[in-house]
């Protein structure tokens, strides 16, 4: 018998319906019905995912793996032991501190790493501190899980304050979740700031979740912090990592959790239920990358740093038009616009009037918080220097556009 739906289903989860729609698909809908001249193509600065494929040598290794029977079978729930060992070795070398394979779990992407971590440490009704502007998928998962995302407002430098965070912690606070280099702000958290948050979490019996998806594009070569030099680091710290950006494996969904071995049984319950095991091709590619692509990753880091410098080089023309650069680093710049309307209203118009696609700052703040109205996130990692220059020029031209009134007259400093 075939059942036909004649009206929307009336039984829906209150938590999922209360969760906002994914921002990236929403932004892509702004492109519908808009055409771009050949000499003025779309400049898409909305998403951080690499658009280029993995290097040819890695693709060959993946193709060879497809010929092996075991590639097509279920693997270990917590990840292939050889990949866990390879990442532990990489992590230990990068941070100059011992890390063992039993402190590593492999996940189907870094978003799943965050979801598994929350499932293991928090119950419905608990809360997690998230600095604002926040990474929207962290907020979405907490909403779906019934865990409160407690906003931790940052200052003009986009850095969270541990003393202010301490005032937000209560007996239901399970973790503080930080992203560095930051998405969406681009800023890098100093070793001193990270130690302060580690100490705060430890003193209050909580966890510091440190999402280091963009670790390999940090402006500082080598270890960006010394948290792992503490022999008891895993009593408080949980680190998250993504292979997607470093090896261009976004479609193969491979991430990782580095944490205490005692947490692994709880992570395993979640991971077995959701995906059974991480995708085999992504794991094989990640392990091959860890053991063969160190020099290539270093080159990619230098290219991203060059693009960061291009943003800084070309931004003065935007400053002259009233824009402000609030943060820049890794894949992102976070900017303030000078217009009277909110960024949420302006973002679709930017597509039509300038051929530039950006995410409005409102997508990185709680509903009702107007702090993001004056901001945009610029995901510049897929734009070359010419594209970054064109982006700055197009937005600067809006200063004299009659349909783009400024919030206040510009004055000379």
C-alpha positions as CSV (number, residue, x, y, z in Angstrom):
1,X,0.0,0.0,0.0
2,X,1.2,3.5,-0.9
3,X,0.5,6.3,1.5
4,X,0.2,9.8,0.1
5,X,0.9,12.8,2.3
6,X,-1.8,15.4,1.7
7,X,-0.6,18.0,4.3
8,X,2.5,18.7,6.3
9,X,3.3,16.2,9.1
10,X,1.9,17.4,12.4
11,X,4.3,15.6,14.7
12,X,7.7,17.4,14.6
13,X,10.5,17.8,17.0
14,X,10.3,21.1,18.9
15,X,14.0,21.2,19.0
16,X,14.6,20.8,15.3
17,X,11.9,23.1,14.3
18,X,13.3,25.8,16.6
19,X,16.8,25.4,15.0
20,X,17.5,27.9,12.3
21,X,18.0,26.8,8.7
22,X,21.5,26.0,7.5
23,X,23.1,29.4,6.5
24,X,25.1,28.2,3.5
25,X,22.1,26.7,1.5
26,X,20.1,29.9,2.4
27,X,22.9,32.1,0.9
28,X,23.1,30.0,-2.2
29,X,19.4,30.7,-2.8
30,X,20.2,34.4,-3.2
31,X,21.9,33.4,-6.5
32,X,18.7,32.1,-8.0
33,X,17.6,34.2,-11.0
34,X,20.7,36.4,-10.9
35,X,23.0,36.5,-13.9
36,X,26.6,37.8,-13.9
37,X,28.4,39.4,-16.9
38,X,31.4,37.5,-18.2
39,X,33.7,40.4,-17.3
40,X,32.2,40.7,-13.8
41,X,31.7,37.2,-12.5
42,X,30.4,36.2,-9.1
43,X,32.9,36.5,-6.3
44,X,31.7,33.8,-3.8
45,X,33.2,34.6,-0.4
46,X,30.4,32.8,1.6
47,X,31.9,29.4,2.4
48,X,35.3,28.2,3.7
49,X,35.3,24.8,2.1
50,X,38.1,24.3,-0.5
51,X,36.8,24.2,-4.1
52,X,40.0,22.7,-5.5
53,X,40.4,18.8,-5.5
54,X,43.0,17.1,-3.4
55,X,46.5,17.0,-5.0
56,X,47.0,14.4,-7.8
57,X,49.2,12.1,-5.7
58,X,46.5,11.8,-3.0
59,X,43.8,11.1,-5.6
60,X,45.9,8.3,-7.0
61,X,46.3,6.8,-3.5
62,X,42.6,7.0,-3.0
63,X,42.0,5.4,-6.4
64,X,44.3,2.5,-5.5
65,X,42.5,2.1,-2.2
66,X,39.2,1.6,-4.1
67,X,40.6,-1.6,-5.5
68,X,41.1,-3.1,-2.0
69,X,38.2,-5.1,-0.6
70,X,38.5,-3.7,2.9
71,X,37.9,-0.2,1.7
72,X,34.3,-1.1,1.1
73,X,33.6,-2.7,4.5
74,X,32.7,-1.4,7.9
75,X,35.7,-0.3,9.9
76,X,36.3,0.4,13.6
77,X,33.8,2.7,15.2
78,X,36.5,5.0,16.6
79,X,38.4,5.0,13.3
80,X,41.1,2.9,11.7
81,X,43.9,2.1,14.2
82,X,46.6,3.1,11.7
83,X,45.0,6.6,11.2
84,X,44.6,7.1,15.0
85,X,48.3,6.2,15.4
86,X,49.3,8.5,12.6
87,X,47.3,11.5,13.9
88,X,48.6,10.9,17.4
89,X,52.2,11.0,16.1
90,X,51.4,14.1,14.1
91,X,49.8,15.8,17.0
92,X,52.7,14.9,19.4
93,X,55.2,16.3,16.9
94,X,53.3,19.5,16.2
95,X,52.7,20.3,19.9
96,X,55.9,18.8,21.3
97,X,54.0,16.7,23.8
98,X,53.1,13.0,24.0
99,X,49.8,12.0,22.5
100,X,48.8,8.3,22.3
101,X,46.5,6.6,19.8
102,X,44.0,5.8,22.6
103,X,43.5,9.5,23.0
104,X,42.4,9.9,19.3
105,X,39.0,9.1,17.8
106,X,38.2,9.6,14.1
107,X,34.8,11.0,13.1
108,X,32.8,11.7,9.9
109,X,33.9,15.3,9.8
110,X,34.6,17.9,12.5
111,X,30.9,18.8,12.9
112,X,30.3,15.2,14.0
113,X,33.3,15.5,16.3
114,X,31.6,18.4,18.0
115,X,28.2,16.6,18.1
116,X,29.8,13.4,19.6
117,X,31.6,15.4,22.2
118,X,28.5,17.2,23.3
119,X,26.6,13.9,23.4
120,X,29.3,12.5,25.7
121,X,29.5,15.3,28.2
122,X,26.2,17.2,28.3
123,X,22.6,16.4,29.0
124,X,19.4,18.1,27.9
125,X,19.1,21.3,30.0
126,X,22.8,21.8,30.4
127,X,24.6,24.7,28.8
128,X,27.8,25.4,26.8
129,X,29.5,28.8,26.5
130,X,30.0,29.9,22.9
131,X,31.8,33.2,22.1
132,X,29.8,35.4,19.7
133,X,30.0,35.7,16.8
134,X,29.8,31.9,16.9
135,X,30.2,29.1,14.4
136,X,26.6,28.5,13.4
137,X,26.8,24.7,13.2
138,X,27.9,24.5,16.9
139,X,24.8,26.5,17.8
140,X,22.6,24.4,15.6
141,X,23.8,21.1,17.2
142,X,23.3,22.4,20.7
143,X,19.8,23.5,19.8
144,X,19.0,20.0,18.4
145,X,20.5,18.3,21.4
146,X,18.5,20.5,23.8
147,X,21.6,22.0,25.3
148,X,21.6,25.8,25.8
149,X,24.2,27.7,23.8
150,X,25.0,30.4,26.3
151,X,26.4,33.5,24.4
152,X,29.8,34.8,25.5
153,X,30.0,38.2,24.0
154,X,33.4,39.3,22.7
155,X,34.9,42.8,22.5
156,X,35.9,44.9,19.5
157,X,38.9,42.6,19.1
158,X,36.6,39.6,18.8
159,X,38.4,37.9,21.7
160,X,36.5,36.4,24.6
161,X,37.2,37.5,28.2
162,X,37.8,34.7,30.8
163,X,36.7,36.9,33.6
164,X,33.4,37.7,31.9
165,X,33.0,34.0,31.0
166,X,33.4,33.1,34.7
167,X,30.3,35.1,35.5
168,X,28.2,33.2,33.0
169,X,29.1,29.7,34.4
170,X,26.5,28.0,36.6
171,X,26.0,24.5,37.9
172,X,24.6,23.3,34.5
173,X,27.6,24.6,32.5
174,X,29.4,21.7,31.0
175,X,31.9,23.3,28.6
176,X,33.4,26.3,27.0
177,X,33.8,25.9,23.2
178,X,36.4,27.9,21.4
179,X,37.4,28.0,17.8
180,X,41.0,29.1,16.9
181,X,41.9,30.4,14.3
182,X,38.4,31.6,14.6
183,X,35.4,31.0,12.4
184,X,33.9,33.5,11.7
185,X,36.2,36.1,13.1
186,X,39.6,35.0,11.8
187,X,41.3,36.0,15.0
188,X,43.8,33.7,16.6
189,X,43.6,33.1,20.4
190,X,47.0,33.6,22.1
191,X,48.5,30.8,24.3
192,X,47.9,33.0,27.3
193,X,44.2,33.3,26.6
194,X,43.8,29.6,26.0
195,X,45.6,28.8,29.2
196,X,43.3,31.2,31.0
197,X,40.2,29.4,29.6
198,X,41.7,26.0,30.4
199,X,42.3,27.1,34.0
200,X,38.8,28.5,34.2
201,X,37.2,25.3,32.9
202,X,39.3,23.1,35.2
203,X,38.6,25.2,38.3
204,X,34.8,24.9,37.7
205,X,34.8,21.2,36.9
206,X,34.1,21.7,33.2
207,X,35.6,21.0,29.8
208,X,37.4,23.2,27.4
209,X,36.5,22.2,23.8
210,X,39.0,23.6,21.4
211,X,38.1,23.4,17.7
212,X,41.3,23.6,15.7
213,X,39.8,23.0,12.2
214,X,42.1,25.7,10.8
215,X,45.2,24.9,12.8
216,X,47.3,24.2,9.7
217,X,46.8,27.8,8.5
218,X,47.8,29.6,11.7
219,X,50.1,32.6,11.1
220,X,52.5,31.1,13.7
221,X,54.5,28.1,12.5
222,X,54.7,25.3,14.9
223,X,52.5,24.8,18.0
224,X,49.9,27.6,18.5
225,X,49.7,26.8,22.2
226,X,51.2,24.8,24.9
227,X,48.2,23.2,26.5
228,X,49.4,19.7,25.9
229,X,52.6,20.3,27.9
230,X,50.4,19.9,31.0
231,X,50.7,16.2,31.8
232,X,47.1,16.2,33.0
233,X,45.8,18.1,29.9
234,X,43.1,15.5,29.1
235,X,41.3,16.0,32.4
236,X,39.9,19.2,31.0
237,X,40.8,19.7,27.3
238,X,39.1,18.2,24.2
239,X,40.6,19.1,20.9
240,X,38.7,18.8,17.5
241,X,40.4,18.6,14.1
242,X,39.4,18.5,10.5
243,X,41.2,16.9,7.5
244,X,38.8,18.7,5.1
245,X,40.7,21.9,4.9
246,X,44.3,20.6,5.1
247,X,43.9,17.9,2.4
248,X,40.8,19.2,0.5
249,X,38.7,16.3,1.7
250,X,35.5,18.1,2.4
251,X,33.3,15.5,0.6
252,X,34.9,12.6,2.3
253,X,34.0,13.8,5.9
254,X,36.9,13.0,8.1
255,X,37.6,14.7,11.4
256,X,39.0,13.8,14.8
257,X,38.7,14.2,18.6
258,X,41.7,14.2,20.8
259,X,40.8,13.6,24.4
260,X,41.0,11.4,27.5
261,X,40.8,7.6,26.8
262,X,38.1,7.4,29.5
263,X,35.8,9.4,27.2
264,X,36.2,6.9,24.3
265,X,33.4,4.5,25.3
266,X,30.9,7.3,25.4
267,X,32.0,8.7,22.1
268,X,31.8,5.2,20.6
269,X,28.1,4.9,21.6
270,X,27.3,8.0,19.7
271,X,29.4,7.3,16.7
272,X,28.2,3.7,16.3
273,X,24.6,4.9,16.4
274,X,25.0,7.7,13.9
275,X,27.5,6.5,11.3
276,X,28.8,3.1,12.5
277,X,32.3,4.1,11.3
278,X,33.9,7.1,9.5
279,X,34.1,6.8,5.7
280,X,36.9,4.5,4.7
281,X,38.1,6.6,1.7
282,X,38.4,9.7,3.8
283,X,40.4,7.8,6.5
284,X,42.7,6.3,3.9
285,X,43.2,9.7,2.3
286,X,43.8,11.4,5.7
287,X,46.4,8.8,6.7
288,X,48.2,9.1,3.4
289,X,48.2,12.8,3.7
290,X,49.6,12.7,7.2
291,X,52.5,10.6,6.1
292,X,53.2,12.1,2.6
293,X,51.9,15.6,2.3
294,X,53.7,17.6,5.0
295,X,55.5,19.8,2.5
296,X,52.4,20.3,0.5
297,X,50.4,21.4,3.5
298,X,53.1,23.9,4.4
299,X,52.9,25.3,0.9
300,X,49.1,25.6,1.2
301,X,49.5,27.4,4.5
302,X,51.8,30.0,2.9
303,X,49.3,30.5,0.1
304,X,46.5,31.2,2.6
305,X,48.8,33.6,4.5
306,X,49.4,35.4,1.1
307,X,45.7,35.7,0.7
308,X,45.4,37.1,4.2
309,X,48.0,39.7,3.3
310,X,46.0,40.5,0.1
311,X,43.0,41.3,2.3
312,X,45.1,43.6,4.5
313,X,46.7,45.2,1.4
314,X,43.4,46.0,-0.4
315,X,41.3,46.8,2.6
316,X,42.4,50.5,2.9
317,X,40.2,51.3,-0.1
318,X,37.3,49.9,1.9
319,X,38.3,51.8,5.0
320,X,38.1,55.0,3.0
321,X,34.5,54.0,2.2
322,X,33.7,53.5,5.8
323,X,34.3,49.8,6.3
324,X,36.3,48.4,9.2
325,X,38.4,45.2,9.4
326,X,37.7,43.6,12.8
327,X,39.5,40.4,12.4
328,X,41.5,38.4,9.7
329,X,43.2,35.1,9.8
330,X,43.2,31.5,8.4
331,X,40.2,31.4,6.0
332,X,38.3,34.4,7.2
333,X,38.0,38.2,7.6
334,X,35.2,39.7,9.7
335,X,34.2,43.2,8.7
336,X,31.9,46.1,9.7
337,X,29.9,47.8,7.0
338,X,29.0,51.5,6.9
339,X,25.3,51.3,5.7
340,X,22.1,52.1,7.5
341,X,20.4,48.7,6.8
342,X,21.2,45.4,8.4
343,X,23.7,43.0,6.9
344,X,20.9,40.4,6.6
345,X,18.9,42.7,4.3
346,X,22.1,43.9,2.5
347,X,23.6,40.4,1.7
348,X,21.1,39.5,-1.1
349,X,21.4,43.0,-2.5
350,X,25.2,42.7,-2.6
351,X,24.8,39.7,-4.9
352,X,22.5,41.7,-7.3
353,X,24.4,45.0,-7.1
354,X,28.0,43.9,-6.8
355,X,28.2,40.2,-7.7
356,X,29.7,39.5,-4.2
357,X,28.3,36.8,-2.0
358,X,29.0,37.2,1.8
359,X,27.3,35.9,4.9
360,X,25.8,38.5,7.2
361,X,27.0,38.8,10.7
362,X,23.4,38.1,12.0
363,X,24.0,34.4,11.1
364,X,26.6,34.2,13.8
365,X,24.5,35.7,16.7
366,X,21.5,34.6,18.7
367,X,18.1,35.5,17.4
368,X,17.2,39.0,18.7
369,X,20.8,40.0,19.2
370,X,21.4,42.9,16.8
371,X,25.2,42.9,17.2
372,X,25.7,41.2,13.8
373,X,23.6,43.6,11.8
374,X,26.6,45.7,11.0
375,X,28.9,42.9,10.1
376,X,29.8,40.5,7.3
377,X,32.0,37.4,7.2
378,X,34.4,37.2,4.3
379,X,35.6,33.6,3.5
380,X,38.6,34.5,1.3
381,X,40.5,31.2,1.1
382,X,39.1,30.4,-2.3
383,X,39.8,33.8,-3.8
384,X,43.2,34.6,-5.3
385,X,44.8,38.1,-5.0
386,X,43.0,39.4,-8.0
387,X,39.7,38.2,-6.7
388,X,40.3,39.8,-3.3
389,X,41.3,43.1,-5.0
390,X,38.1,43.0,-7.1
391,X,36.0,42.3,-4.0
392,X,37.4,45.3,-2.3
393,X,36.9,47.5,-5.3
394,X,33.3,46.5,-5.9
395,X,32.3,47.1,-2.3
396,X,34.1,50.4,-2.1
397,X,32.1,51.6,-5.1
398,X,28.9,51.4,-3.1
399,X,30.0,54.5,-1.2
400,X,28.5,56.6,-4.0
401,X,25.6,54.4,-4.9
402,X,22.3,56.2,-4.3
403,X,20.5,53.0,-3.2
404,X,23.1,52.3,-0.4
405,X,22.7,55.1,2.2
406,X,25.4,55.3,4.8
407,X,24.5,55.0,8.5
408,X,26.4,58.3,9.2
409,X,28.5,60.7,7.1
410,X,32.1,59.7,6.8
411,X,34.6,61.9,8.5
412,X,38.3,62.2,8.1
413,X,40.3,60.7,11.0
